[in-house]
């Protein structure tokens, strides 16, 4: 893939990590989901670029944050954010254990993930309806692959004229129009004299 072009792959675990982060931030408790990027760096390693003695998470995209807000129904107003009392019910409806933040009912979470991806919302009525009908959803959850970030633009139709022939650079071409000639000068007196003669 050429430089400057990238695809963003969004996994369902990103949304779960973001939801766990928001619950830990808004409630006085520790995060429950462990990082999956690898073990923390030790103090003996030099130049690894990893944070020392810290858990490492996958870099979360803004879409994962938005889906976590919809999943938990986080309310925001003038810089304040809070959880409603129904956040545990919403997680259980999506097949997630609120205490461990792990998937306990894979089919329910697959339906919830499909609802989040397709509609960008998690409405309780639609989730209950899907769970009642036991609608089929792919498991394991399919990741969302976004298109190219910087897509080269192509013309919609071919240009009517062909490619321009290469022209030799003329350094004095921009000065040619500024050369003074007597025929080009018109003063108010000369215009009035021409009118009198005509």
C-alpha positions as a Python dict, from the first residue, in 0.01 Angstrom:
ca = {
    (1, 'X'): (0, 0, 0),
    (2, 'X'): (149, 339, -91),
    (3, 'X'): (246, 575, 191),
    (4, 'X'): (-27, 807, 312),
    (5, 'X'): (-302, 550, 256),
    (6, 'X'): (-428, 352, 552),
    (7, 'X'): (-726, 142, 651),
    (8, 'X'): (-879, 151, 995),
    (9, 'X'): (-997, -184, 1131),
    (10, 'X'): (-1245, -154, 1417),
    (11, 'X'): (-1302, -456, 1639),
    (12, 'X'): (-1586, -517, 1882),
    (13, 'X'): (-1331, -541, 2163),
    (14, 'X'): (-1242, -175, 2101),
    (15, 'X'): (-1597, -75, 2196),
    (16, 'X'): (-1585, -298, 2503),
    (17, 'X'): (-1252, -146, 2607),
    (18, 'X'): (-1393, 204, 2562),
    (19, 'X'): (-1706, 114, 2763),
    (20, 'X'): (-1490, -30, 3042),
    (21, 'X'): (-1278, 283, 3041),
    (22, 'X'): (-1583, 510, 3068),
    (23, 'X'): (-1739, 306, 3349),
    (24, 'X'): (-1408, 315, 3539),
    (25, 'X'): (-1385, 690, 3479),
    (26, 'X'): (-1741, 776, 3584),
    (27, 'X'): (-1762, 533, 3876),
    (28, 'X'): (-1509, 482, 4157),
    (29, 'X'): (-1374, 147, 4041),
    (30, 'X'): (-1078, 2, 3855),
    (31, 'X'): (-1090, -106, 3489),
    (32, 'X'): (-1191, -471, 3453),
    (33, 'X'): (-1070, -552, 3103),
    (34, 'X'): (-703, -635, 3063),
    (35, 'X'): (-497, -491, 2782),
    (36, 'X'): (-423, -713, 2485),
    (37, 'X'): (-135, -531, 2319),
    (38, 'X'): (132, -707, 2518),
    (39, 'X'): (306, -707, 2854),
    (40, 'X'): (421, -377, 3002),
    (41, 'X'): (780, -277, 2948),
    (42, 'X'): (1025, -348, 3225),
    (43, 'X'): (1267, -99, 3367),
    (44, 'X'): (1563, -293, 3227),
    (45, 'X'): (1466, -239, 2864),
    (46, 'X'): (1608, 71, 2704),
    (47, 'X'): (1475, 242, 2394),
    (48, 'X'): (1171, 17, 2356),
    (49, 'X'): (936, 315, 2340),
    (50, 'X'): (686, 142, 2569),
    (51, 'X'): (547, 286, 2889),
    (52, 'X'): (724, 147, 3192),
    (53, 'X'): (510, -58, 3432),
    (54, 'X'): (183, 34, 3257),
    (55, 'X'): (-80, -175, 3093),
    (56, 'X'): (-91, -120, 2721),
    (57, 'X'): (-418, -92, 2533),
    (58, 'X'): (-487, -80, 2164),
    (59, 'X'): (-527, 276, 2041),
    (60, 'X'): (-901, 347, 2054),
    (61, 'X'): (-1065, 522, 1762),
    (62, 'X'): (-1330, 791, 1806),
    (63, 'X'): (-1590, 553, 1662),
    (64, 'X'): (-1528, 310, 1949),
    (65, 'X'): (-1580, 594, 2197),
    (66, 'X'): (-1906, 696, 2031),
    (67, 'X'): (-2036, 338, 2028),
    (68, 'X'): (-1946, 304, 2397),
    (69, 'X'): (-2147, 619, 2471),
    (70, 'X'): (-2444, 473, 2286),
    (71, 'X'): (-2408, 134, 2455),
    (72, 'X'): (-2395, 282, 2807),
    (73, 'X'): (-2628, 577, 2731),
    (74, 'X'): (-2379, 823, 2876),
    (75, 'X'): (-2534, 1164, 2931),
    (76, 'X'): (-2331, 1481, 2867),
    (77, 'X'): (-2417, 1841, 2937),
    (78, 'X'): (-2188, 2146, 2948),
    (79, 'X'): (-1871, 1945, 3009),
    (80, 'X'): (-2026, 1710, 3266),
    (81, 'X'): (-2082, 1341, 3198),
    (82, 'X'): (-2272, 1084, 3403),
    (83, 'X'): (-2417, 735, 3382),
    (84, 'X'): (-2787, 669, 3415),
    (85, 'X'): (-2911, 403, 3656),
    (86, 'X'): (-2995, 169, 3367),
    (87, 'X'): (-2636, 118, 3246),
    (88, 'X'): (-2616, -231, 3402),
    (89, 'X'): (-2943, -336, 3238),
    (90, 'X'): (-2818, -212, 2902),
    (91, 'X'): (-2497, -413, 2931),
    (92, 'X'): (-2690, -727, 3032),
    (93, 'X'): (-2923, -671, 2738),
    (94, 'X'): (-2615, -665, 2513),
    (95, 'X'): (-2483, -990, 2662),
    (96, 'X'): (-2204, -834, 2871),
    (97, 'X'): (-2144, -896, 3240),
    (98, 'X'): (-2133, -551, 3407),
    (99, 'X'): (-1897, -668, 3682),
    (100, 'X'): (-1628, -828, 3465),
    (101, 'X'): (-1705, -641, 3138),
    (102, 'X'): (-1666, -970, 2950),
    (103, 'X'): (-1900, -1121, 2689),
    (104, 'X'): (-2116, -1388, 2856),
    (105, 'X'): (-2380, -1430, 2583),
    (106, 'X'): (-2203, -1420, 2246),
    (107, 'X'): (-2520, -1413, 2032),
    (108, 'X'): (-2663, -1118, 2218),
    (109, 'X'): (-2338, -926, 2189),
    (110, 'X'): (-2320, -1011, 1818),
    (111, 'X'): (-2670, -866, 1768),
    (112, 'X'): (-2581, -559, 1975),
    (113, 'X'): (-2260, -507, 1777),
    (114, 'X'): (-2448, -536, 1448),
    (115, 'X'): (-2703, -283, 1577),
    (116, 'X'): (-2425, -43, 1678),
    (117, 'X'): (-2247, -76, 1345),
    (118, 'X'): (-2555, -52, 1124),
    (119, 'X'): (-2750, 223, 1301),
    (120, 'X'): (-2485, 390, 1524),
    (121, 'X'): (-2739, 354, 1808),
    (122, 'X'): (-2828, 100, 2077),
    (123, 'X'): (-3197, 133, 2149),
    (124, 'X'): (-3330, -101, 2415),
    (125, 'X'): (-3654, -170, 2228),
    (126, 'X'): (-3469, -281, 1912),
    (127, 'X'): (-3226, -493, 2114),
    (128, 'X'): (-3510, -664, 2304),
    (129, 'X'): (-3694, -723, 1977),
    (130, 'X'): (-3388, -885, 1820),
    (131, 'X'): (-3325, -1101, 2127),
    (132, 'X'): (-3690, -1210, 2137),
    (133, 'X'): (-3685, -1319, 1773),
    (134, 'X'): (-3340, -1475, 1824),
    (135, 'X'): (-3219, -1313, 1505),
    (136, 'X'): (-2903, -1458, 1363),
    (137, 'X'): (-2588, -1250, 1382),
    (138, 'X'): (-2235, -1347, 1278),
    (139, 'X'): (-2014, -1483, 1554),
    (140, 'X'): (-1735, -1412, 1613),
    (141, 'X'): (-1815, -1050, 1544),
    (142, 'X'): (-1699, -924, 1209),
    (143, 'X'): (-1463, -626, 1226),
    (144, 'X'): (-1549, -303, 1050),
    (145, 'X'): (-1292, -212, 785),
    (146, 'X'): (-1309, 150, 689),
    (147, 'X'): (-1199, 265, 344),
    (148, 'X'): (-883, 445, 254),
    (149, 'X'): (-820, 753, 466),
    (150, 'X'): (-676, 955, 179),
    (151, 'X'): (-833, 828, -137),
    (152, 'X'): (-691, 969, -461),
    (153, 'X'): (-960, 1149, -656),
    (154, 'X'): (-1029, 1037, -1010),
    (155, 'X'): (-1226, 1241, -1262),
    (156, 'X'): (-1584, 1130, -1318),
    (157, 'X'): (-1541, 1148, -1694),
    (158, 'X'): (-1257, 1179, -1934),
    (159, 'X'): (-1153, 1537, -2012),
    (160, 'X'): (-1275, 1661, -2351),
    (161, 'X'): (-938, 1793, -2454),
    (162, 'X'): (-625, 1586, -2463),
    (163, 'X'): (-312, 1641, -2261),
    (164, 'X'): (-151, 1982, -2305),
    (165, 'X'): (171, 1979, -2508),
    (166, 'X'): (479, 2069, -2315),
    (167, 'X'): (564, 2435, -2370),
    (168, 'X'): (908, 2580, -2339),
    (169, 'X'): (943, 2824, -2051),
    (170, 'X'): (977, 3184, -2166),
    (171, 'X'): (1121, 3404, -1886),
    (172, 'X'): (1013, 3737, -2043),
    (173, 'X'): (659, 3638, -2142),
    (174, 'X'): (503, 3814, -1844),
    (175, 'X'): (677, 4141, -1931),
    (176, 'X'): (561, 4158, -2293),
    (177, 'X'): (220, 4300, -2210),
    (178, 'X'): (372, 4582, -2008),
    (179, 'X'): (581, 4733, -2288),
    (180, 'X'): (446, 5081, -2368),
    (181, 'X'): (339, 5174, -2719),
    (182, 'X'): (187, 5505, -2828),
    (183, 'X'): (-122, 5334, -2969),
    (184, 'X'): (-210, 5188, -2628),
    (185, 'X'): (-199, 5514, -2434),
    (186, 'X'): (-533, 5690, -2402),
    (187, 'X'): (-561, 6000, -2189),
    (188, 'X'): (-883, 6194, -2132),
    (189, 'X'): (-751, 6474, -2357),
    (190, 'X'): (-675, 6235, -2647),
    (191, 'X'): (-1018, 6071, -2618),
    (192, 'X'): (-1189, 6414, -2623),
    (193, 'X'): (-976, 6525, -2924),
    (194, 'X'): (-1075, 6205, -3114),
    (195, 'X'): (-1441, 6274, -3041),
    (196, 'X'): (-1409, 6632, -3172),
    (197, 'X'): (-1243, 6514, -3491),
    (198, 'X'): (-1503, 6243, -3551),
}
